[in-house]
Amino acid sequence: MGQWLTSNDLNQYSEMLSEYVEDVNEYDTFVETGTAYGQSLVQIHPFFNKIFTVEISEKLWSWLNPQIQNLKHVQHVLGDSLVEIPKFLKSLSKDEKVFFWLDAHWSQGLSSKNEYDVPLNQECVIIDNEYLGSSAIIVIDDVRMFGTVANEDWSYISHDSIKKSFKNFNILFSKEVDDRLLMYIERKEK
């Protein structure tokens, strides 16, 4: 079980999606919710041309931001993923393919939250409604927490709630890998 996204994870996902994705390198825009300390960002930034990452905790954002100033292809935003992700997605063309890493959730300590402990279902609805691309790769972290109430409320998060978030896309691939849900979605024909 990985704590953050690594190049080994990207390679593994590429192999798993090879039946659906001819060239995984076409997914060269990375969108992350829940930057936290930036561990995933540090690991994967060389593999993407454009990175958008949003963190709601001002303390975490302020701690990381000076350390990534030299990464010119990274847009590190302080804000609520439910507000900032739609803005970023509207800036993309329909030809840009995105790899989404969804990891925004309240987790005590320096973390923060909006009205939801875990805005995952809402983030998926935003992707479904605002993303213009024909397909996307989505990785959701912390699957072990689905349906639980420990320190934060995940009780309303499930495989089914995520699936129901997508009305404009078909989920062609969905599989748990370690503690993550790997998905490949394609826009439905109209």
N, C-alpha and C positions, 0 to 999 in steps of 0.2 A: 504494500500500500504506500503510494507516494504522497508526500506532503505538498509538493508543488510540481508543476509541469517541467519536464526535462526534454532534452533532445532525444533521449532513448524512448520516451513516451511518444514523441512525434513520429519516430521511426516505426514503432509498434503500431500506432494508429494508421499510418500510411499502408503498412502491410495488410492490416485488417480490412481496410477500405478499398484495396486494389481492384476488387470486382466492380466497384461502383465509380471509382475516381481514377481516370486514366493518368493524370499528372497532379499529384497532391501539391506540387509546388505552385500551381495556379491559385491556390488558396493562400495568397501572400499578404493578406490583410488580417491582422490579429486583433480581436476585440476581447478585452478582459474586464470582468466585473469583480471588484474586490482585490485591489492591488496589494493591500496589506504591506508587508516589508519588501515586496518586489522580488521574491525568490524566483518565481516563474519568469518574470520579465528578464531578469539577469540571465537565466538559462536559455531562453528561446529567442531573444531579440536578434541574433544574427540570422535567423531563418525566415524573417518576414521583412517585407519592404515598408510596410506601414503598420504601426501599432497604436491602438487607442486603449488606454486603461483608465478606469475610473475608481476612485476611492472616496468613500463618504466620511471617513474619520480624518478630521483636520490634523490631528497629531501624527497619524501614520503618513498622510500625504506630505506634511511638512518635513518629516524625518527623511523620507525617500527622495523627494524632489531634487535637492541639491546633488544627490549622488548620481542621478541619471540625466543631468543637464546636457551632457555631451552626446547623448543618443538622439540625434536630430530627427530620426524617423519615428520617435516615440512622442505621443501626445498624452501626457499624464494629467488627468483632470481631477480636481477636487469637486465632488458633488454626488448626487443621488443617481444611481444607475438608471432608475426609471425616468429621470429627466434628461440625463446626458446621453444615453445610448441612442434615443430617437434623433437627437440633434446630429450625432456623428453619422448615423446610418443615412440620413438625408443628404449628407455631403458626398456619399459614394455614388458612383455610376452603377447601372445594372450589370455592367460587365465585371465589376470587382467582386472577387470571391472571398468569402470571409471564413476564418476559423474562429469560432466563439469559445472562450474559456469562461464558464460561469461559476464563480466562487464567492459571490457577495452574500454575506450573512453575518449576523450578530454573533460574536464569539467571545464576549466578555473582554476584560482588559482594556486595551486602547481602541478596540473596534467600536463601531458605531452602527446606527441603523436609521431607517426611515420608519414609517408606520408598521412595517413588516420585519419580523426577525429574519426571514428568509424570502427575499423578493423573486424567487426563482420562477414561479408560474407567471408572474407579471413580466419578467424579462423575456420569457419564451413567447408570450403574446406580442410583445414589442417586436421581437425578431420576425414573427409571423406577419405582422401588419406593416412594419416600416422597412424591412430589408428588401431591396429591389433585385438582388441577385437571383439567379435561377437555381442555385444550390448552395449549401453551406455544410460545414463540419461543425458540430457542437459537442463540447465535452463539459459535462457537469460533474463537479467535485462533490465528495462527501455523501455518496449514495447510502452509506450505512446509517445516515441520520434520517433518511426519508421516513415519515410517519411517526417520529419520536418527539418527545418533549423532555429534553434534558435541561441544559442551561438556556437553550433557546427553543422556540416553537417551530418544529418541522412537521407538525401533525397534519398539515394540509398539503404537504408535498408528497407525491407518489409518482410512480411510472405513469399511471393513468392520468393524473392531473397534468403532467407534462405533455403527454400525447394529445390530450384535449385542447391544449394551448395552440396547437397548429391546425388551422383551418385552411390556409392557403398553400401549405406544403404537405407533401407526403413524406412520412418517415420511412425511408427505404432500408435503413440499417439502424439497429438499436441493440447495444450489448453492454453489459456491465464488464468493466475491465478494472480489476483491483477494486478500488473504492470510487470508481467513476462510471458515468454513463456516457458512452461514445455513441453519437448519432450522426447519420448522414441524411439530410433532407433535400428534396427537390420540389420546385414549384409545381403545383397542379396545373394541368392544361385547362384553359378556359373554354 
